Each structure stands twice: as C-alpha cells, then as structure tokens.
Amino acid sequence: MTNSTTLPTSPVTAVLCGNPAFRDAWYPVARSIELSLDRPHAAMLLGTKIVLYRVDGVATAAPDRCPHREAPLSKGSMEDGCLVCPYHGWKFGSGGRCVNVPSSGDHVPPPPRAHLSTLLCEERYGLVWVSLGTPRQGIPVIPHDADPSFRRITNPTELWHTSATRMVDNFLDITHFPFVHTGTFGKGQDTRAPSVELQPLDNDWFGYAYDVKANNDTAGGSQASGETAAVVERSMTSGFQLPLACRSTIRYQSGLEHILLLLSTPIDDVTSYFSFVIWRNDDFSVSAEEIVRFDHAIGAEDKQMLELFDGVLPLDQTTLVSVQADKCNVEWRRRLVEAMRG
C-alpha cells in the first residue's frame, strides 16, 4: 500500500467504526518498509485518516491533520527527522511533539496544543500496527516468528472493497474451497465438509482442526506444497482472535508447515485493508516470490467473490441461514456481538 492508493474520500460509519470492540484493538495499516525516512504515509482506520512517519527509527501514528489549520500531514514531507506540514511548515518530531513554528521564529516555543495527539503504534511481523483506543488484548502471537527454522514473508497490503466482517467469515470457512478456489487448490475437492469440533488452539487462537485433500497440479501448487503429486494431504487448523484476526495452519505429510496470518483492517464499514504474513519451515529452495504468487492467486479468488457483496455481514444469529459446517463462523459472530455489547 502506497500513498498513491485511492482511499475513501469520506468515512462510512455504521456498525464497526464507532464501536469500542473494534476501536480497542490492534490493526495493521501498512508494511514497515513503507515508512521511509523521507516521506510520510497515509492510511485510514475505522473512518479515521492517519499519518504514519518514522523518527529516529521509531514508527509514529497520528490523526492526519495539523492542529494549526487541519492540513493533511500525509501530504507533507520529512526534514531533519521531522514531519513537516505542507501548509505552514510546522515541524513535528518524536512522539508527535511540535518542535518548530516558522512564523514564530526560533525563540518562541510552540503553543502547548500544537503537539500531535499520537496513536498507539507498534511494529511486528514486518507490519505497522495501530489502535485508536485501548487494546483489549495484544497483537496476535505467532511463535514461529522466533523459530530460526521458519522464514517469514510479509506481503504488500491490499485494498479490498468489502467489509472486514465478510473477510473474516470467509477466512474461517472451508466449504467455499471447491467453488471459489477452482483455479488454485480447490478443484475436485469433496464438497462435503468434515466433521469438526471447536476448541482452543495454541496462543489464544480458537477454532478447529481438520484434514483436507488439495489439488496440487495448478501453477504454483507444487512449489507451495513441496510435493509433486496431483493431490496432497493437508492437516490444517482455522482459528480466530477477536475482533478480526484469523490464522490458518497447514501441515503436509512431508513435515512442511505453512502458517498464514490473515488480517482484515476496516478502513470503514465496507472497505478494508488485507494483510497477510506467511511462515514456512522449508529449505528456502523455492523463492519467496513463487510461494507468494500461489497465495496471492488464492487471495484474488476470495477478493473477487467478496467484492460482489454489499454492506457488512449480518452479525445476528437469525438473518443468515447456517448449517453444521458453519459452526466456527457462528461462534465467532456470537463472541463478537458479545464484545460489541460490552
């Protein structure tokens, strides 16, 4: 995601943007490499325009408005390690502190209210995470990130024209595989869902484990699986952490593991960032580009389907018809609604 990406011109507010259950959480809004030292970066989270910049190596996030005349700071520049407003040249340094007001000269300190009201901001897994409120829990833990036998691949953030709630519902569901993912791994899969039991997974994830046969003869399939058979066995888990984080783990019979962190960040109720990070314990013989190409193709199939829908996903238990195979999705919605009610 770069500053050239077109963001909504005005926030759409309804279900997600004003609710503390969503504001009091961490979301990735950019990759770390997008916060260069020579320019600020624009993002939007839950209807709030944000400017991201780096001072002394530390990522900083603040509302994208200068306290002087509300100019968008993301259209400014970086100078001497400071964020510079494009309108009147006010400079902001570490922690959003205003360090210079050119019109006042060098000997007059900036007014106390000139400093930026910074947001909570952390970097992890090659992503910049921001919270607009007080997070109810930490950034999701992926222990493989500290395991030297795994490599991490952090992918560019994408703009999806769909609600983040619909994305999570999709990522927790396996019954769409034979219908949506026919160009990648789902062709010829059994349409009957396996019987699963919901359970706590490791590191505060909740979901289910299952086995599935995946098509392996499409472009990129064998590179991702490390196997040459036309069909491969996958032992998998799908799980969630409130409000909108998902994780999928894949283990092949060879011992190869492929971990996917799937992150849906609400720009507003009907527009989202999609960020995903991969961990693999392979021998690095397959390039990251080849692995990513296959996962990007899978994501593109999901995106194409989800962008056909309007509005947010109904979160109540009566509007949508659910069956046994949907019980993880139903449980996620139940817990999310409970959190939204406080």
C-alpha positions as CSV (number, residue, x, y, z in Angstrom):
1,M,0.0,0.0,0.0
2,T,1.4,3.4,-1.0
3,N,0.3,6.9,-0.8
4,S,-1.0,6.6,-4.4
5,T,-3.7,4.2,-3.3
6,T,-7.1,5.7,-3.5
7,L,-8.8,5.8,-0.1
8,P,-12.4,6.6,0.6
9,T,-12.9,10.4,0.5
10,S,-15.3,10.3,3.5
11,P,-15.7,7.7,6.1
12,V,-18.7,5.4,6.0
13,T,-20.0,4.8,9.6
14,A,-22.5,2.3,10.8
15,V,-21.6,-1.0,12.5
16,L,-17.9,-1.0,13.0
17,C,-16.4,2.5,13.1
18,G,-17.9,3.8,16.4
19,N,-17.9,0.6,18.5
20,P,-15.3,0.1,21.2
21,A,-15.0,-3.6,20.4
22,F,-13.3,-2.5,17.1
23,R,-11.6,0.7,18.3
24,D,-10.0,-1.1,21.2
25,A,-7.9,-3.5,19.0
26,W,-4.7,-3.6,17.0
27,Y,-4.8,-3.5,13.2
28,P,-2.0,-3.5,10.6
29,V,-2.3,-0.4,8.3
30,A,1.0,-0.6,6.3
31,R,4.2,-2.6,5.9
32,S,7.2,-1.4,7.9
33,I,9.2,-0.8,4.7
34,E,6.5,1.7,3.6
35,L,7.5,4.0,6.5
36,S,10.6,5.5,4.9
37,L,12.7,8.3,6.4
38,D,12.0,10.7,3.5
39,R,8.2,10.9,3.3
40,P,5.1,10.3,5.5
41,H,2.5,7.6,4.7
42,A,-1.3,8.0,4.6
43,A,-3.7,5.3,5.9
44,M,-7.3,5.2,7.2
45,L,-8.6,3.1,10.1
46,L,-12.3,2.9,11.1
47,G,-13.1,6.1,9.3
48,T,-10.1,8.0,10.8
49,K,-7.5,9.3,8.5
50,I,-4.0,8.6,9.8
51,V,-0.5,9.8,9.0
52,L,2.4,7.4,9.6
53,Y,6.0,8.6,9.8
54,R,9.3,7.5,11.2
55,V,11.5,9.5,13.6
56,D,14.9,8.1,14.8
57,G,13.8,4.7,13.5
58,V,10.5,4.6,15.5
59,A,7.2,4.4,13.8
60,T,4.7,7.1,14.8
61,A,1.0,7.3,14.0
62,A,-1.3,10.4,14.5
63,P,-4.6,11.7,13.1
64,D,-3.8,13.1,9.6
65,R,-4.5,16.8,10.5
66,C,-2.2,19.6,11.5
67,P,-3.5,21.2,14.8
68,H,-2.9,24.6,13.2
69,R,-5.3,24.6,10.2
70,E,-6.1,20.9,9.7
71,A,-3.9,20.4,6.6
72,P,-3.3,16.8,5.8
73,L,0.1,16.0,7.2
74,S,0.5,12.9,4.9
75,K,0.9,15.4,2.1
76,G,3.9,17.0,3.8
77,S,7.5,15.9,3.9
78,M,10.3,14.7,6.2
79,E,13.1,17.2,7.0
80,D,15.9,16.7,9.6
81,G,14.0,13.7,11.1
82,C,10.8,15.7,11.5
83,L,7.4,15.6,9.8
84,V,6.7,18.9,8.1
85,C,3.2,20.3,7.5
86,P,2.8,21.2,3.8
87,Y,0.7,24.3,4.6
88,H,2.7,26.4,7.0
89,G,5.8,24.3,7.6
90,W,5.1,23.4,11.3
91,K,7.5,20.6,12.3
92,F,6.7,17.5,14.4
93,G,9.3,15.2,15.9
94,S,9.4,12.2,18.2
95,G,6.1,11.4,19.9
96,G,4.3,14.0,17.7
97,R,5.9,16.9,19.6
98,C,5.8,20.2,17.7
99,V,9.4,21.4,17.6
100,N,9.1,24.5,15.3
101,V,6.6,27.0,14.1
102,P,8.3,29.0,11.4
103,S,6.1,32.1,11.6
104,S,7.0,32.5,15.3
105,G,10.8,32.4,14.9
106,D,13.3,30.2,16.6
107,H,13.0,31.7,20.1
108,V,9.2,31.3,20.7
109,P,8.2,27.9,21.9
110,P,5.2,26.2,20.1
111,P,1.8,26.5,21.9
112,P,1.1,23.5,24.2
113,R,-1.8,22.4,22.0
114,A,0.4,22.4,18.9
115,H,1.6,18.8,19.6
116,L,0.0,15.9,17.8
117,S,-2.2,13.5,19.7
118,T,-0.4,10.4,18.7
119,L,-2.0,6.9,18.5
120,L,-0.7,3.6,19.8
121,C,1.7,2.3,17.2
122,E,3.9,-0.8,17.1
123,E,5.8,-2.8,14.5
124,R,5.6,-6.6,14.4
125,Y,6.0,-9.2,11.6
126,G,7.1,-6.5,9.2
127,L,3.8,-4.6,9.7
128,V,2.8,-1.3,11.3
129,W,0.0,-1.9,13.8
130,V,-2.2,0.9,15.1
131,S,-5.0,1.1,17.7
132,L,-7.4,4.0,18.0
133,G,-8.4,3.1,21.6
134,T,-7.1,0.9,24.4
135,P,-6.5,-2.6,23.1
136,R,-8.3,-5.4,24.9
137,Q,-5.6,-7.8,24.0
138,G,-2.1,-7.8,22.5
139,I,-1.1,-8.2,18.9
140,P,-1.6,-11.9,17.9
141,V,1.3,-14.1,18.8
142,I,2.9,-16.3,16.1
143,P,5.7,-18.2,17.9
144,H,7.2,-19.4,14.6
145,D,8.5,-15.8,14.1
146,A,11.2,-16.6,16.7
147,D,12.0,-20.0,15.3
148,P,15.1,-19.9,13.0
149,S,13.8,-22.9,11.1
150,F,11.0,-20.8,9.7
151,R,11.2,-17.9,7.3
152,R,8.7,-15.0,7.3
153,I,7.3,-13.5,4.2
154,T,5.4,-10.2,4.7
155,N,3.2,-9.3,1.7
156,P,2.0,-5.9,0.4
157,T,-1.2,-4.6,1.9
158,E,-4.1,-4.7,-0.5
159,L,-7.3,-2.6,-0.7
160,W,-10.4,-4.8,-0.8
161,H,-13.8,-3.2,-1.5
162,T,-15.7,-5.3,1.1
163,S,-16.4,-5.3,4.8
164,A,-13.8,-6.7,7.1
165,T,-16.5,-8.8,8.8
166,R,-17.2,-10.6,5.5
167,M,-13.5,-11.3,5.1
168,V,-13.2,-12.9,8.5
169,D,-16.3,-15.0,7.8
170,N,-14.7,-16.2,4.6
171,F,-11.3,-17.0,6.1
172,L,-12.9,-19.2,8.8
173,D,-14.9,-21.1,6.2
174,I,-13.6,-24.2,4.3
175,T,-16.8,-25.1,2.4
176,H,-16.2,-22.5,-0.3
177,F,-12.9,-24.1,-1.3
178,P,-14.4,-26.4,-4.1
179,F,-16.4,-23.5,-5.6
180,V,-14.2,-20.4,-5.2
181,H,-10.7,-21.8,-5.4
182,T,-11.1,-23.8,-8.6
183,G,-8.1,-22.1,-10.2
184,T,-5.7,-22.9,-7.3
185,F,-6.2,-25.8,-4.9
186,G,-9.9,-26.4,-4.7
187,K,-10.7,-28.1,-8.0
188,G,-12.2,-31.5,-7.5
189,Q,-12.4,-31.3,-3.7
190,D,-15.1,-33.2,-1.8
191,T,-17.9,-30.7,-1.3
192,R,-18.9,-32.5,2.0
193,A,-17.4,-30.7,5.0
194,P,-15.5,-32.8,7.5
195,S,-17.0,-33.2,11.0
196,V,-15.0,-30.8,13.3
197,E,-15.0,-29.9,16.9
198,L,-14.4,-26.3,18.1
199,Q,-11.6,-26.0,20.5
200,P,-9.0,-23.6,21.9
201,L,-5.9,-23.7,19.7
202,D,-2.4,-22.6,20.7
203,N,-1.5,-19.0,21.7
204,D,-5.1,-17.8,22.4
205,W,-6.5,-18.8,19.0
206,F,-9.9,-20.5,18.9
207,G,-11.1,-22.7,16.0
208,Y,-10.9,-26.2,14.7
209,A,-8.6,-28.8,13.1
210,Y,-9.4,-30.8,10.0
211,D,-7.8,-32.8,7.2
212,V,-8.3,-32.0,3.5
213,K,-7.1,-33.1,0.1
214,A,-5.9,-30.3,-2.0
215,N,-5.4,-30.0,-5.7
216,N,-1.6,-29.7,-6.4
217,D,-1.3,-29.6,-10.2
218,T,-2.1,-25.9,-10.8
219,A,0.6,-23.3,-11.3
220,G,2.5,-22.7,-8.1
221,G,0.8,-25.6,-6.3
222,S,3.8,-27.9,-6.1
223,Q,6.1,-25.1,-5.2
224,A,3.9,-24.2,-2.2
225,S,3.4,-27.8,-1.1
226,G,6.9,-29.1,-1.8
227,E,5.3,-32.2,-3.3
228,T,4.7,-33.4,-6.9
229,A,1.6,-35.5,-6.5
230,A,-1.5,-34.2,-8.2
231,V,-3.4,-34.3,-4.9
232,V,-1.8,-33.7,-1.5
233,E,-3.0,-34.3,2.1
234,R,-3.2,-31.3,4.3
235,S,-3.6,-31.3,8.1
236,M,-5.0,-27.8,8.9
237,T,-6.4,-25.6,11.5
238,S,-8.5,-22.4,11.1
239,G,-8.9,-20.1,14.0
240,F,-9.7,-16.5,15.1
241,Q,-8.9,-13.9,17.7
242,L,-11.4,-11.1,18.3
243,P,-12.2,-9.0,16.7
244,L,-10.9,-9.6,13.2
245,A,-7.7,-11.7,13.1
246,C,-7.6,-15.1,11.5
247,R,-4.9,-17.8,11.3
248,S,-4.6,-20.8,9.1
249,T,-2.0,-23.6,9.6
250,I,-1.1,-26.2,7.0
251,R,1.0,-29.2,7.6
252,Y,1.9,-31.6,4.8
253,Q,2.9,-35.2,5.2
254,S,6.5,-34.3,4.4
255,G,6.6,-32.2,7.6
256,L,6.5,-28.9,5.7
257,E,4.4,-26.3,7.6
258,H,2.9,-23.2,6.1
259,I,1.4,-20.7,8.6
260,L,-0.9,-17.9,7.4
261,L,-1.8,-14.8,9.4
262,L,-4.8,-13.3,7.7
263,L,-5.6,-9.8,8.8
264,S,-8.7,-7.7,7.9
265,T,-8.4,-4.0,8.8
266,P,-11.6,-1.9,8.5
267,I,-10.9,1.3,6.6
268,D,-14.7,1.9,7.1
269,D,-17.6,-0.4,7.2
270,V,-17.4,-1.5,3.6
271,T,-13.7,-1.0,2.7
272,S,-10.8,-2.9,4.1
273,Y,-7.0,-3.5,4.0
274,F,-6.0,-7.1,3.6
275,S,-2.6,-8.0,5.1
276,F,-1.2,-11.5,5.2
277,V,2.1,-12.9,6.5
278,I,3.5,-16.4,5.8
279,W,5.8,-18.5,7.9
280,R,7.4,-21.7,6.4
281,N,9.9,-24.3,7.6
282,D,11.2,-25.2,4.2
283,D,14.7,-25.3,2.9
284,F,14.5,-21.9,1.1
285,S,15.0,-23.6,-2.3
286,V,11.7,-22.1,-3.5
287,S,11.8,-18.4,-3.8
288,A,9.5,-16.3,-1.7
289,E,8.1,-14.8,-4.9
290,E,7.0,-18.2,-6.1
291,I,5.3,-19.0,-2.8
292,V,3.6,-15.6,-2.6
293,R,2.4,-15.9,-6.2
294,F,0.3,-19.0,-5.3
295,D,-1.1,-17.5,-2.1
296,H,-1.9,-14.3,-3.9
297,A,-3.8,-16.2,-6.5
298,I,-5.9,-17.8,-3.7
299,G,-6.5,-14.4,-2.2
300,A,-7.5,-13.0,-5.5
301,E,-10.2,-15.6,-5.8
302,D,-11.5,-14.7,-2.4
303,K,-11.4,-11.0,-3.2
304,Q,-13.3,-11.4,-6.4
305,M,-16.1,-13.2,-4.6
306,L,-16.3,-10.9,-1.6
307,E,-16.4,-7.8,-3.7
308,L,-19.7,-9.0,-5.1
309,F,-21.5,-8.4,-1.8
310,D,-22.9,-5.2,-0.4
311,G,-22.7,-3.9,3.2
312,V,-21.5,-5.5,6.3
313,L,-22.0,-9.1,7.3
314,P,-25.2,-9.6,9.4
315,L,-23.9,-10.5,12.9
316,D,-27.1,-11.7,14.5
317,Q,-28.0,-15.4,14.5
318,T,-31.3,-15.2,12.6
319,T,-30.7,-13.2,9.4
320,L,-28.4,-15.7,7.9
321,V,-29.1,-19.4,7.5
322,S,-26.2,-21.6,8.9
323,V,-25.6,-25.3,8.9
324,Q,-23.3,-27.6,10.9
325,A,-20.3,-26.7,8.7
326,D,-20.6,-23.1,9.7
327,K,-20.3,-23.5,13.5
328,C,-16.9,-21.8,13.8
329,N,-18.3,-18.8,11.9
330,V,-21.4,-18.8,14.1
331,E,-19.3,-18.9,17.3
332,W,-17.0,-16.1,16.1
333,R,-20.1,-13.9,15.4
334,R,-21.6,-14.8,18.8
335,R,-18.4,-13.8,20.6
336,L,-18.0,-10.7,18.5
337,V,-21.6,-9.5,19.3
338,E,-21.0,-10.1,23.0
339,A,-17.8,-8.0,22.8
340,M,-19.7,-5.2,21.0
341,R,-22.3,-5.1,23.7
342,G,-19.6,-4.5,26.2
